[in-house]
Amino acid sequence: MGAEQRQVSTNEELLAAVADAAVVHIILVANLDGLPTLRLRPGQNLIGDSQRASMHFMSGQDGLQLSADNQVENLRLVTDPGRRAIFNDTTVDSLGRLAMRDLDVTGVVQVLAREKVRGGHVEAHDINIKAADARSYEERPKGYGVEVIPGAFTLWNQQTDSAVTITADLTGLSAGRAGAPVRGSGIFVSGAGDVGGRLVVRRLETGEVFSDGGIKPGTPDRITGGVFTVYGTFVDSVRNLGPVTTYGPNDMVLDNWGTVDRWVAEDKITSYGPSGIGFVNFGTVNVLQVNAAIETFGQGARGFNVYTGTVQSAEFDRVVTHADGAVGIQISQPVGRIAVRRGIETYGGTGDSLVKGVVVTLSAIALSIKPGGSARQVEIAGGLVTHGQGVNALEMHGRIETLRIDGGMMAGGDFEKI
């Protein structure tokens, strides 16, 4: 085997290989325990050659640090859930091309462009984060009256210079398991702000995502997201190929503060906590398609809302909410076309809900157009149904150019003629 490629099977061999500038390709063929934090040199690759290739890091330690032009593939990486299983060296000038593929991870995956890092590209494909806890990372984006807890997977350009752009292609990202969610957000991608460094993503594709932010009930100024595209992020295509589920207070399921050309959710969107919205938009989405039901169970947990920004076209399968204050669809800004295939149904009455960092009182109206809200076209097949006493099916304080409701309106159990 040449000097540029080295096969390793012990801790000592791995430590020696990463320290050797002549070694480019490191092939791990064993299950290693008790590792200290390791740093890959620029240009080094670390690849597992079998199912038993894994790296367990010492408790209280971070795991594998990437620098620039690294490839990490076919490995299991394990740290304490609150530590970083994969992170990057921010003292290099550029990420170069960082590639992560076929990884099974316990711990946070965190790539930041800050300090000296002013460029680079990230490839992340088929990364399954079984357990992680990002709540201790106190640098958090702030906007719209709230701060956002980062995610089990975090890619964040923090450079304030708008000339700094990081690019990425992200597919096959999964986090948590049913009943065993990651803590904090799930999948989190962000730029530096509405002004500042940008993150440009060709694809963001997720598998199953289960998250619980662990936010104390009643906290008005802190949120998470199952899948969160934060400000300064520009994404060509978001696809949620598996279910996305959140469990805690203020845990949005899908949340956009950025600019997304096309967002497609193929599986169910579910929120169990209070004020946990199915899809919330504060940025721009050109085309949104949700091909399975949005269902929420917590107080004030709305199905879909647009409070800032706009959506040009949004199509939903079905929207169902079960608690007080849980509006089905709420529009507070001008949008284009809204279509629902199998109706909007709410079961709750009036109750508190978090709106832009403030707790307000809402009724569980099926379709609510607030002052300042408008739509070019709204088409509801399957009707508007509310079950709460005295809760209207339709609230209109804005303007809809063309409104079509097939299946009628049922308010508080009483059929309403349109």
Disulfide bonds with the S-S distance in Angstrom:
none
